Amino acid sequence: MKNGQEISKQLLDVLSQIKDTVQKILEIEDQKYDVIKNMEIDQLLVVNEEEVDLLHKIEILEAKRVDLIETLSLKIGFDPQQPISKIAKFLAEEDQENILSISMEIKNLCTRIDIITDRNEYILKNSVEIIAQILELTQGTPVEQYNSQGLSADVKKHSLHMLDQLV
């Protein structure tokens, strides 16, 4: 069985990989902002695929992190459900600082991702509403929608001349 120090180093490595991956997700969310703003749908599909790959990588790394903490908890004797700040106290001093620092960086990156995701969602929602309005205006053929004067076919033009009116 691996000793606690070795597991602690592996945990530090996994957390570093998670941080790097979360940083890449943050960068992709920033890219999404420009893509959505410029209505580049084809580029949005590409960016979304990259993000899906990174999210899959996070799932794998998170499973490793959970496994390492559970293994460490069996070795050292603590509750693996505790927050990382309490778990770090069971680790070597040099690892405590690094693990807490990386964990804080991950938390900060996730907060930034939440903010950017909300911004992107807002812009995307507004874009979808604009597209829906445009589609609503262009339903059917233009001839059906508008007459030769550019007025809606539903709007009847009222004559200003008395002679045009029927008695």
C-alpha positions as CSV (number, residue, x, y, z in Angstrom):
1,M,0.0,0.0,0.0
2,K,1.2,3.5,-0.8
3,N,2.4,5.7,2.1
4,G,0.6,8.9,3.1
5,Q,3.4,11.1,1.7
6,E,3.2,9.5,-1.7
7,I,-0.6,9.8,-1.8
8,S,-0.3,13.4,-0.7
9,K,2.0,14.2,-3.6
10,Q,-0.3,12.4,-6.1
11,L,-3.2,14.5,-4.7
12,L,-1.2,17.7,-5.2
13,D,-0.5,16.6,-8.8
14,V,-4.2,15.8,-9.5
15,L,-5.3,19.1,-8.0
16,S,-2.7,20.9,-10.2
17,Q,-4.2,19.2,-13.2
18,I,-7.7,20.1,-12.2
19,K,-6.6,23.7,-11.8
20,D,-5.0,23.8,-15.2
21,T,-8.1,22.3,-16.8
22,V,-10.4,24.7,-15.0
23,Q,-8.2,27.5,-16.3
24,K,-8.6,26.3,-19.8
25,I,-12.4,26.1,-19.3
26,L,-12.3,29.8,-18.2
27,E,-10.4,30.7,-21.3
28,I,-13.0,28.9,-23.5
29,E,-15.8,30.7,-21.7
30,D,-14.0,34.0,-22.6
31,Q,-13.8,32.8,-26.2
32,K,-17.5,32.0,-26.2
33,Y,-18.3,35.5,-25.3
34,D,-16.7,36.8,-28.5
35,V,-18.2,34.0,-30.5
36,I,-21.7,34.6,-29.2
37,K,-21.4,38.3,-29.5
38,N,-20.3,38.0,-33.1
39,M,-23.0,35.3,-33.8
40,E,-20.4,32.8,-35.2
41,I,-22.5,29.7,-34.8
42,D,-19.9,27.4,-36.5
43,Q,-17.2,28.6,-34.1
44,L,-19.5,28.2,-31.2
45,L,-19.9,24.5,-32.0
46,V,-16.1,24.1,-32.1
47,V,-15.7,25.9,-28.8
48,N,-18.5,23.8,-27.2
49,E,-16.7,20.6,-28.3
50,E,-13.5,21.7,-26.7
51,E,-15.3,22.5,-23.5
52,V,-17.0,19.1,-23.5
53,D,-13.6,17.4,-23.8
54,L,-12.3,19.5,-20.9
55,L,-15.3,18.7,-18.7
56,H,-14.8,15.0,-19.4
57,K,-11.2,15.4,-18.3
58,I,-12.4,17.1,-15.1
59,E,-14.7,14.2,-14.4
60,I,-11.8,11.8,-14.7
61,L,-9.5,13.9,-12.5
62,E,-12.2,14.4,-9.9
63,A,-12.7,10.6,-9.7
64,K,-8.9,10.3,-9.1
65,R,-9.0,13.1,-6.5
66,V,-11.9,11.3,-4.6
67,D,-10.1,8.0,-4.7
68,L,-6.8,9.5,-3.4
69,I,-8.6,11.2,-0.5
70,E,-10.5,8.0,0.4
71,T,-7.2,6.1,0.3
72,L,-5.5,8.7,2.4
73,S,-8.4,8.7,4.9
74,L,-8.0,5.0,5.3
75,K,-4.3,5.3,5.8
76,I,-4.3,8.3,8.1
77,G,-7.8,8.1,9.7
78,F,-10.0,11.0,8.9
79,D,-13.5,11.6,7.4
80,P,-13.0,11.9,3.6
81,Q,-16.2,14.0,3.4
82,Q,-14.6,16.9,5.2
83,P,-13.6,20.1,3.3
84,I,-10.1,20.1,1.9
85,S,-9.1,22.8,4.5
86,K,-9.7,20.2,7.3
87,I,-8.1,17.3,5.3
88,A,-5.0,19.3,4.6
89,K,-4.3,19.4,8.4
90,F,-3.6,15.6,8.2
91,L,-0.9,16.1,5.5
92,A,2.7,17.0,5.7
93,E,3.3,20.8,6.3
94,E,4.8,21.5,2.9
95,D,1.9,19.7,1.1
96,Q,-0.7,21.6,3.3
97,E,0.2,25.0,1.9
98,N,0.4,23.8,-1.7
99,I,-2.9,21.9,-1.5
100,L,-4.7,24.7,0.1
101,S,-3.3,27.3,-2.3
102,I,-4.3,25.2,-5.4
103,S,-7.7,24.5,-3.9
104,M,-8.2,28.2,-3.4
105,E,-7.1,28.9,-7.0
106,I,-9.6,26.3,-8.3
107,K,-12.4,27.9,-6.2
108,N,-11.5,31.4,-7.6
109,L,-11.4,30.1,-11.1
110,C,-14.8,28.4,-10.7
111,T,-16.3,31.6,-9.4
112,R,-15.0,33.5,-12.4
113,I,-16.4,30.8,-14.7
114,D,-19.8,31.2,-13.0
115,I,-19.8,34.9,-13.6
116,I,-18.7,34.5,-17.3
117,T,-21.2,31.7,-17.9
118,D,-24.0,33.9,-16.6
119,R,-22.8,36.7,-18.9
120,N,-22.7,34.4,-21.8
121,E,-26.1,32.9,-21.0
122,Y,-27.6,36.4,-20.9
123,I,-26.1,37.3,-24.3
124,L,-27.1,34.0,-25.8
125,K,-30.6,34.3,-24.5
126,N,-30.9,37.8,-25.9
127,S,-29.5,36.6,-29.3
128,V,-32.0,33.8,-29.4
129,E,-34.8,36.2,-28.7
130,I,-33.6,38.5,-31.5
131,I,-33.4,35.5,-33.9
132,A,-36.9,34.5,-32.9
133,Q,-38.2,37.9,-33.7
134,I,-36.4,38.0,-37.0
135,L,-37.9,34.6,-37.9
136,E,-41.3,35.7,-36.8
137,L,-41.0,38.7,-39.2
138,T,-39.9,36.6,-42.1
139,Q,-42.4,33.7,-41.8
140,G,-44.0,33.0,-45.1
141,T,-43.0,34.9,-48.2
142,P,-42.3,38.6,-48.2
143,V,-45.2,39.1,-50.6
144,E,-47.6,37.6,-48.1
145,Q,-46.3,39.7,-45.3
146,Y,-45.9,43.1,-46.9
147,N,-47.7,45.0,-49.7
148,S,-46.1,47.2,-52.4
149,Q,-45.9,50.2,-50.0
150,G,-44.0,48.2,-47.4
151,L,-46.9,48.0,-45.0
152,S,-48.0,44.9,-43.3
153,A,-50.5,43.0,-45.4
154,D,-52.8,43.1,-42.3
155,V,-52.7,46.9,-42.2
156,K,-55.2,48.6,-44.6
157,K,-54.1,51.9,-45.9
158,H,-56.8,54.5,-45.4
159,S,-57.4,56.9,-48.3
160,L,-57.0,60.6,-47.8
161,H,-59.2,61.5,-50.8
162,M,-63.0,61.8,-50.4
163,L,-63.5,60.5,-53.9
164,D,-61.9,57.2,-53.0
165,Q,-64.5,56.5,-50.3
166,L,-67.6,54.6,-51.1
167,V,-70.9,56.2,-50.1
